[in-house]
Structure formats: structure tokens, C-alpha cells
Amino acid sequence: MRWIRLSLGLVLAVTAGIVLGYGWLDGDALLSPLGTMTLILGVLTALSALLTPRRVDREADTATRRNGAGAPPLGEMLVNYGLITEADLERALEQTPVAKRPALEEMIGLGRFVLYSIRTTIHMKQWWLLKQELWCESDPARAGEILARMVALAEEEIANAEATIPLVEADSRLGWEPTMEYMADRAHLEWKIAVTRRVIEHEIPDYRRSLGLTQGP
């Protein structure tokens, strides 16, 4: 969909800027081509979104809503755009000279943080779409199905947040925003996990009871 490709293109462009900056500061000749390739990929991704006819996107969105399917899995998106996988990064780390591994580990941590941030953005959009669908649904049985999809999506985001905690613990620069300070440190991530758990365990069951789908305590 258009908004996914635009978001991915923007993230790739920002990542390219970071990689190029590291290469310039550290004098690492290998990072400059990598950053340039990432920038080109980001620009091409954004251009493909802008040049796709809106009619095609509208038809795809309509088909998605009609079939009850969510956005394509993130792994499928990354493969389609030719990006490397986390397993590729692990193999690259194993083959890197010991002296250069700390720097590469930092870059892999940054890449994973960007990946998990993209995943959160996609989950937020999917959650919003499910809420709109739920508000417009008058059939209790179908509303129950939507709630089940929301629970599954919330569980995915909890797992995503849990996977992010080791990254911000290993590198305190991740999750820092100058105007708001730490917004994705362990404390904030654990708070998000707790709030999401409360939605799964209390708010959604209460909503189910209000629809008559389950009996009260």
C-alpha cells in the first residue's frame, strides 16, 4: 500500500543518512557505499509509491478489507524490497574480524531498532483500521472476530517491544529524542507492555461482555 512504501522509503533514507554520517566520522570506506545504496533504495521505494495510481491502491485497500486480511507480513515486505534478513546480519558478524565486531554490533543494533520501530508503526496503523472496522460492525459475532484479531495484533506488539529492550539496554543512544529525552528506554517499553496487557486482559473482555459474547464474572 502507498503509505507503507512511503514510510519505508523515508526510514531507509534516514538510515542512509546515519550510515553515511558514521562512515564520514569514522573514516570507514565500507560504510559510504552501503549508505549510498540504502539511500538509492529509499528513494526508489518512495518514488514507486508516489507513481502508483491511486486507483490501484484504492482497489487493493478495498480487497484487503473485503477479505479481512491485514497488511502483508513485515518479513514478506522486506524480502520483496530485496533487504537482507537478520540471519544475514548474524552471518556477517561471524565473518567479521574480531577487532571490527564491536562497531558492527552497534550498527546491527541500530538496524534492528529501526526495524522494530517500523513494525510498531505498522501495528499502530493496523490497530486503528481494526478499531474503525469494529465501530462500524453491528453483528456481534463478526465483532468478536475483529476483537480476536486485535488481541493477536496486541500480542505481536508486546513481543516486538520485548525484543527491543535488549537493544536499548546495550546502547543507551537508542530511544533518545532530544526534545523529549528517553522515549523508548526499558521503563517506557515496559510501561507500554503493561498498558497493552491491560487492554488484552481487561478492556477487550469488558467489550465482549457488552456485546453479549461472554458472561460476566
C-alpha positions as CSV (number, residue, x, y, z in Angstrom):
1,M,0.0,0.0,0.0
2,R,1.1,3.6,-0.7
3,W,1.5,4.7,2.9
4,I,3.7,1.6,3.7
5,R,6.0,2.2,0.8
6,L,6.3,5.9,1.6
7,S,7.1,5.2,5.3
8,L,9.6,2.5,4.3
9,G,11.3,4.9,1.8
10,L,11.5,7.6,4.5
11,V,13.0,5.2,7.1
12,L,15.5,3.9,4.5
13,A,16.6,7.5,3.7
14,V,17.1,8.4,7.4
15,T,19.0,5.2,7.9
16,A,21.2,6.0,4.9
17,G,22.0,9.4,6.4
18,I,23.0,7.8,9.7
19,V,25.2,5.2,7.9
20,L,26.8,7.9,5.8
21,G,27.4,10.0,8.9
22,Y,29.1,7.1,10.7
23,G,31.3,6.5,7.6
24,W,32.3,10.1,7.4
25,L,33.1,10.4,11.1
26,D,35.0,7.1,11.4
27,G,36.6,7.3,8.0
28,D,35.2,3.9,7.2
29,A,35.3,3.4,3.4
30,L,32.9,0.5,3.5
31,L,30.1,2.5,5.1
32,S,29.8,5.1,2.3
33,P,28.8,2.7,-0.5
34,L,26.4,1.0,1.9
35,G,24.8,4.3,2.9
36,T,24.6,5.3,-0.8
37,M,22.9,2.1,-1.7
38,T,20.4,2.4,1.1
39,L,19.6,6.0,0.1
40,I,19.0,4.9,-3.5
41,L,16.7,2.1,-2.3
42,G,14.8,4.5,-0.1
43,V,14.3,7.0,-3.0
44,L,13.2,4.3,-5.4
45,T,10.8,2.9,-2.8
46,A,9.2,6.3,-2.2
47,L,9.0,7.0,-6.0
48,S,7.3,3.7,-6.6
49,A,4.7,4.7,-4.0
50,L,4.2,8.2,-5.5
51,L,3.9,6.9,-9.1
52,T,1.4,4.1,-8.3
53,P,-2.0,5.2,-9.5
54,R,-4.3,6.0,-6.5
55,R,-7.0,3.8,-8.2
56,V,-4.7,0.8,-7.8
57,D,-4.1,1.5,-4.1
58,R,-7.8,2.0,-3.5
59,E,-8.7,-1.3,-5.2
60,A,-6.1,-3.1,-3.1
61,D,-7.4,-1.5,0.1
62,T,-10.9,-2.5,-0.8
63,A,-9.9,-6.1,-1.5
64,T,-8.0,-6.2,1.8
65,R,-10.9,-5.0,3.8
66,R,-13.3,-7.3,2.0
67,N,-11.1,-10.4,2.6
68,G,-10.5,-9.5,6.2
69,A,-6.7,-9.7,5.7
70,G,-4.2,-7.4,7.3
71,A,-1.1,-5.8,5.9
72,P,1.4,-8.2,4.4
73,P,3.8,-9.6,7.0
74,L,6.9,-7.4,7.6
75,G,9.2,-10.2,6.6
76,E,7.5,-10.6,3.2
77,M,7.7,-6.8,2.7
78,L,11.5,-6.8,3.4
79,V,12.1,-9.8,1.1
80,N,10.0,-8.1,-1.7
81,Y,12.2,-5.0,-1.4
82,G,15.4,-7.0,-1.5
83,L,16.5,-6.1,2.0
84,I,18.8,-8.5,4.0
85,T,17.4,-10.5,6.9
86,E,18.5,-10.6,10.5
87,A,20.1,-14.1,9.8
88,D,22.2,-12.4,7.1
89,L,23.4,-9.9,9.7
90,E,24.3,-12.6,12.2
91,R,26.4,-14.4,9.5
92,A,28.1,-11.2,8.6
93,L,29.0,-10.6,12.3
94,E,30.5,-14.1,12.5
95,Q,32.7,-13.4,9.4
96,T,33.9,-10.0,10.6
97,P,37.4,-9.6,12.1
98,V,37.2,-9.6,15.9
99,A,38.6,-6.0,16.1
100,K,35.8,-4.7,14.0
101,R,32.9,-6.6,15.6
102,P,32.0,-4.0,18.3
103,A,31.4,-1.4,15.6
104,L,29.3,-3.8,13.5
105,E,27.3,-4.9,16.6
106,E,26.4,-1.3,17.1
107,M,25.2,-0.9,13.5
108,I,23.2,-4.2,13.7
109,G,21.6,-2.9,16.9
110,L,20.7,0.3,15.2
111,G,19.3,-1.5,12.2
112,R,17.2,-3.8,14.5
113,F,15.9,-0.8,16.4
114,V,14.8,0.8,13.1
115,L,13.2,-2.5,12.1
116,Y,11.3,-2.8,15.3
117,S,10.2,0.8,15.1
118,I,8.8,0.2,11.6
119,R,7.0,-2.8,13.0
120,T,5.4,-0.7,15.7
121,T,4.3,1.9,13.1
122,I,2.6,-0.8,11.0
123,H,1.0,-2.3,14.1
124,M,-0.4,1.1,15.1
125,K,-2.0,1.6,11.6
126,Q,-3.4,-2.0,11.7
127,W,-4.9,-1.4,15.2
128,W,-6.5,1.9,14.0
129,L,-8.0,0.1,11.0
130,L,-9.4,-2.7,13.2
131,K,-11.0,-0.1,15.5
132,Q,-12.7,1.6,12.6
133,E,-14.0,-1.8,11.4
134,L,-15.2,-2.7,14.9
135,W,-17.1,0.6,15.4
136,C,-18.9,0.1,12.1
137,E,-19.7,-3.6,12.8
138,S,-23.3,-4.3,14.0
139,D,-23.1,-8.1,14.0
140,P,-21.8,-9.3,17.5
141,A,-20.3,-12.5,16.0
142,R,-18.3,-10.6,13.4
143,A,-17.3,-8.0,16.1
144,G,-16.0,-10.9,18.2
145,E,-13.8,-12.0,15.3
146,I,-12.4,-8.4,15.0
147,L,-11.6,-8.4,18.7
148,A,-9.8,-11.7,18.3
149,R,-7.6,-10.1,15.6
150,M,-7.0,-7.1,17.8
151,V,-5.8,-9.4,20.6
152,A,-3.4,-11.2,18.2
153,L,-2.0,-7.9,17.0
154,A,-1.5,-6.6,20.5
155,E,0.4,-9.8,21.4
156,E,2.6,-9.2,18.4
157,E,3.4,-5.7,19.5
158,I,4.2,-6.9,23.0
159,A,6.7,-9.4,21.6
160,N,8.2,-6.6,19.4
161,A,8.6,-4.3,22.5
162,E,10.2,-7.1,24.5
163,A,12.7,-7.7,21.7
164,T,13.6,-4.0,21.7
165,I,14.5,-3.9,25.4
166,P,17.9,-5.6,25.0
167,L,18.8,-3.2,22.2
168,V,18.2,-0.1,24.3
169,E,19.9,-1.7,27.2
170,A,23.0,-2.4,25.1
171,D,23.2,1.1,23.5
172,S,21.8,4.0,25.5
173,R,21.7,6.2,22.5
174,L,18.8,4.3,21.1
175,G,15.4,5.6,22.1
176,W,16.7,9.1,22.9
177,E,14.9,12.1,21.4
178,P,16.5,15.5,22.2
179,T,13.2,17.4,22.9
180,M,11.6,14.6,25.0
181,E,14.7,12.7,26.2
182,Y,14.2,8.9,26.6
183,M,11.0,7.7,24.9
184,A,12.0,4.1,24.2
185,D,14.1,3.1,27.2
186,R,13.4,0.0,29.3
187,A,11.0,1.9,31.6
188,H,8.9,3.2,28.7
189,L,8.8,-0.1,26.9
190,E,7.8,-2.0,30.0
191,W,5.1,0.6,30.6
192,K,3.8,0.1,27.0
193,I,3.8,-3.6,27.5
194,A,1.8,-3.3,30.8
195,V,-0.8,-1.0,29.2
196,T,-1.2,-3.3,26.2
197,R,-1.6,-6.3,28.6
198,R,-4.3,-4.4,30.4
199,V,-6.2,-3.8,27.1
200,I,-5.9,-7.6,26.3
201,E,-6.9,-8.8,29.8
202,H,-9.5,-6.2,30.9
203,E,-10.7,-3.7,28.2
204,I,-11.4,-6.2,25.4
205,P,-13.1,-8.8,27.7
206,D,-15.3,-5.9,29.0
207,Y,-16.2,-5.0,25.5
208,R,-17.0,-8.6,24.7
209,R,-19.3,-8.7,27.7
210,S,-21.0,-5.5,26.5
211,L,-21.8,-7.3,23.2
212,G,-23.2,-10.3,25.0
213,L,-20.4,-12.5,23.7
214,T,-19.4,-13.8,27.1
215,Q,-21.0,-14.0,30.6
216,G,-20.0,-11.6,33.3
217,P,-17.9,-12.7,36.3
